[in-house]
Amino acid sequence: MVTHPVPADDRGMTETTTRTDEQIQTDVLEELRWDSRVQPNEVGVAAKDGIVSLTGWVESYGKKWAAERAAHRVRGVRAVVNDLEVRLPVSAERDDPEIAAAARRALDWDAFVPTDKIDVTVSKGWVSLQGEAEWQYQKRAAERAVHRLSGVRGVTNLITVRPRYRPSPDELRRRVSDALIRSAETDAQRLQIDVDNDRVVLIGTVRAWAEKNEAERIAWSAPGVTAVDNRITVDPGAS
């Protein structure tokens, strides 16, 4: 196990104040209204200790995903519980063979997806993806390609990331550290990197979910990474 803090740089962070659950709830509702993909009257929003819960039902899996992303964008949100149910309208109902064929086409048309290494299984509108990819972005691209398809009720992404290149733990830690320092969206001074073979563990505290997500994306972008354990804590009031 190689454990090192990320070197500090000279970037500062703007001071923020802790937001109440009522403010967070109001802003999530406003963000849902702002996002044209989601109808705010479809979604119930509750907030407790910065944890936002989404309830109700939407007419597509894409809307469920969009609502979750909208909630994560709001300042002060520490995590999101997405309990939205997908209820397809009659016009959007598709049988499993139709969905499977559409998913296969969507994957084939996506330049980022290694289609020859990915299998698709559909059961009652739920799509499961299995296989291998060299990079995490390819795994995510496969999921994005199918979650917007009409008739899809949910997606389970079981694609395994198997890189060709395997750097040493010290090299991997250095590459992730340098990338975090370069990023305008992360405060590297707050973060620590642990590396165990090809597995990266991120530890620290940030003020927003967006920064936590960006740190994870950066870690996944390093050559040779097969897993990222994101233990970063979101604390909007952190100094």
Summary of the structure (lengths in Angstrom):
residues: 239
radius of gyration: 19.6
end to end distance: 29.5
largest distance: 56.3
contacts: 734
relative contact order: 0.15
helix: 38%
strand: 28%
